[in-house]
Amino acid sequence: MTNQQGEFVWYELMTRDADGAQAFYAALLGWTYGDSQQPDIDYRTIRAGNEDIGGILALSPDMLAGGAQPAWLGYVAVDDIDASLASLRSLGGTVHMGPRDLPATGRLAMVADPQGVPFYLMQDRSGQTSRAYVCNGGKPGHCAWNELTTTDQAGAMAFYSTLFGWVKDGEMDMGPMGAYEFLRHGELIGAMMTKPDDMPHPGWGYYFYVEDIDAAARTIPVRQGEILFGPSEIPGGDYIITGRDPQGAVFSLVGPRKAAQ
C-alpha cells in the first residue's frame, strides 16, 4: 500500500558539498547513504536504520548560478500530480519545475505555496510505502515534526487544507507571536505559525529525531555546524535545536535530554 495524498514521504537536502554534508549528518544522526544510480545528477539516498527517508542533491554550478541555495525540502504525496498541480495553481501556488518522471519511482514537481514557500509534490509509482515521517516520539534519524512559518497563516491554512485535506487540530498560544496551530492528517503531522520578524524568509522546517539532544548539541560545533537556537524544552518534555550545517542549510532536531531521564 502506498502513501495517501497529503502525507510527507521524503526529505531532500540540497547542498554545495555532498561529501561534507554526508559526514556531518552521519555524525549527528547516524545516517548511512546509497547511490541513487541517476546518471545525470549527483544524488545520494539517506538511510535511517534500515529505511530510506530522503536524499542529498549536490547542487551543480548551473543550479547555483540559477539561484539555488543549500536547504531542506519536503515531499508530499499526491494521488494524481496533474490534478494536484491544477488545484495548486487555482489556489495561488506556483510550479517551479516539472512535472518530471523518475523511472520506477514516480512523478514529481517542485512547487511553492502562495506565500512562496517551496516543497515537492510526488506521485508514487514504486508501490512502496514511505516511513520517512514518524510521529509521537519518532525513530532515530527520521523526521518527527513538520513546521511551517508563514507570512499569512490564515491563507496558508486554507491553501494546504484544500490541496491536501489537512485539518487544524487545536492551537497553542505563543503570546505576541500568535497561535501555533497544529495540523492533522490522520495523525498529527506538524504545525504552522506566523514568521517571526527576525527570520529572513518563510519556510518549512523539518525536525529530525535524536535520542540525546545534548549529545547532538555537542556534535554540531565539533563538526563545524552552528546552533541557532536551543536546546529548548517544548511541551511534553522533549527539547529542540535549530542549527545550520557547514554548507549553510538550516535544520532542526527534536529529542530527549538523557541526563533528565
Summary of the structure (lengths in Angstrom):
residues: 261
radius of gyration: 17.6
end to end distance: 37.7
largest distance: 50.6
contacts: 836
relative contact order: 0.17
helix: 21%
strand: 43%
